[in-house]
Each structure stands twice: as structure tokens, then as C-alpha cells.
């Protein structure tokens, strides 16, 4: 069995006296697409923010290729270059064009020359259907278009793993499909992805593994067929009842 890219061990996170995550354990293999589902407040986004060390775990450990990301000597900037993140809010640079937004990280962090960065950016923008808008500024785009640019920008850094924190939650319904289609195409390239989502049909159709979180713990996990077709826990069954007409 190959070593996981990311392994979460006994992860706990508290804010004051409130325990948000309790004894979280799971592993992410190369090329896997893992969707994390659950009610609002179940700890899904907090888990993702701990994996990217935007939040510091209270206890437990997170390993990247077998090395603890919490160790003093760990190279956090290098880790963040390998583990990218797409947020609910798009966080594009408003003063830069679409093309410049996808080039800038490549040039400043990866030290690519302008020609190489531009070539890579154009390829990725075409992949998400945003190549006609390369000279537009973010203020001229819809939310769905901005999110597709944000996905291309994250992908431009050649991450080993890409984390998505409810990437469609801030979008109008008619824009959601375009973003999900871009993410589906990305999944088919073999990129390792961890996705916090409330889009159940997407989680069912695209994931290799689905993790259901409830009240800060992983209540159940398995393949989409196992979780959506034969949920074992009453809380999983109750949660999925609300979505049966959509999946």
C-alpha cells in the first residue's frame, strides 16, 4: 500500500471551551477525490482550514508524505505551494486582469518567466472556459466566472492536492453548474482533491470517497455507493433524506 499524501491523525480543534473537531482520522491517497459533507456547523470547513494550517490544531497531527506539518522545522510555504486552496470567496486581485491573476503566483512563487507563466495560464483558463475573458478585470465578471478563474489560478501553481471550501456556496444557482463542471474536468485529470460541498449529486458522481461529518466527528465514510446507497448510521440516513430528491 502506498503512503498517503495527507494523513490526519486524532485531530482535535477547540475554540475556547467549544470543541469543533474531535478525534478526526482519515487518509488521502494520490489521485483520490474526497468529498466532505454534513450540516452547517459540523466542522467541515474547520477541518479543511486545519489541513492547510489556516487554523492550528489543538492536538493530533497532520502528515504530508509522512512528515508532520506541525513540526518546527517543517517548510510551511513549500507545503502551501503543494497544497492549494479554493475558497468560498474568490480572492482575485481586482487591479489585475484575468490572465495576470493566473500568472502572478507562478512568477512570484514558482519563479517562472513571463512567457512560460502566460502559456500555462492560457491553457488552464481554456480548461475552465475562461479564455475569452483574459483581458477582463474581476469586477467585469460574474461570481461563477470569478470562481473558475480562482480554480485556474490555484491549479497554475501545480499543486499535489487542491482543497475546495464550499466553492459554489456564494454563487447564484445558475452559475453553480459551470463551476462544478470545471471541478469535474479537474478531477478527471487525476489531481488529488478534498472538497467540502453541499452539492450532493456532485459528491456522489465525482468522488472516490465521501466523508460525512456530524457534530465535529466523522460519523461515516465510504464510497459514494456505500454512503448514498446504503448509509449505516441513523444520522447519515437522516441527513441524506433531505437530498434524496436531488441525487
Secondary structure, 3 states (H helix, E strand, C coil): CCCCCEEEEEEEEEECCEEEEEEEEEEECCCCEEEEECCCCCCHHHHHHHHCCCCCCCEEEEEECCEECCCCCCCHHHHHHHEEEECCCCCCCCCCEHHHHHHHHHHHCCCCCHHHHHHHHHHHHHHCCCHHHCCCEHHHCCHHHHHHHHHHHHHHCCCCEEEEECCCCCCCHHHHHHHHHHHHHHHCCCCEEEEECCCHHHHHHHCCEEEEEECCEEEEEECHHHHHHCCCCHHHHHHHHCCCCCC
